[in-house]
Amino acid sequence: MTLKICVAQLNYCVGDMPGNAQKIIAAARTAYQDGTRLVLTPELAICGYAAEDLFLRPSFIQACDDAVNQVARELAGLKGLT
């Protein structure tokens, strides 16, 4: 059995959680159509790198959580995608 993997190393923007989530969703859908069943993103893909003091703001953390939930909801229908 072959497992096709996509590494979604995209141009993520610091603090643009909704935009970064959409980039991940679009990449995952495209990869899924190409037979990919595992999509990997960098550890700070949702919030972008160099967020520094933003991590101390509860609203920033909540926005990250909301974006992660959005990605999960929108990709839930892609059977077998991890």
N, C-alpha and C positions, 0 to 999 in steps of 0.2 A: 504494500500500500504506500502511495506517495502522498505526502502532506505538502501542499503549496503554501508558502509563507509570504506575507507582504510586510515590509518595514516602511511604515508611514513617517518617514523623516521629511517633514514639510516645513514651510516657513510660518511658524507659529508666532503670534503677536502677544507681547506681554499685556496682560489684563483684558484681552478680548476673548473671554471664555465662550460666549455664544459663537463667535466667528471661528475660533479654534475647533469647537465641537463640530461645526458644519464642515470644516476641512477634513476632520477625521471621518465623519459620516460619509462624505463624498468619496474619500479614498477607499473606505471599507466596502462601499457598494460597488465601486468599479472593480476592486480586487475580487470581490465575491463573484461577480459576473465572469471573471477570468478564471474561476476555479479555486481561488484562494479560500482557505478555511481558518487561517490564523493571521490576524493583523496585529502587528506590534507598533507601539508608539513610544516616544521618549517619555521618561518619568514625569516631566513637567509640560506635556503637550497641551493640556487643558488651559493652564494659566500662563504659559510661556515662561521662558527663562529670565533670570535676573529680577524676579518679583520682589526680592529682598523684604523691605518693611511692609509690603502689602500683605504678607502672610500674618501680620499681627492684627489685621482688620477682620472682625467677624463677618462683615458684609462680603469681603473678598473670598473668604472660605466658603460662605454660603453660595456665592456665584459659581465657584468651582464645583461644589456639590450638585448644584442645579444643572450645570453643563454635563457632568458625568451621567446624571440621570437621563438627560435628553439623549445622549449618545446611546445609552442602553435601551431606551424606549424605541428610538427610531431604527435600531438595528435588530431588535428582538425578532422580527419576522424572517431574518436570514438564517434558515435552518443550518445548523452545524458550524456557524461562524463563531469563533472565539476571539 
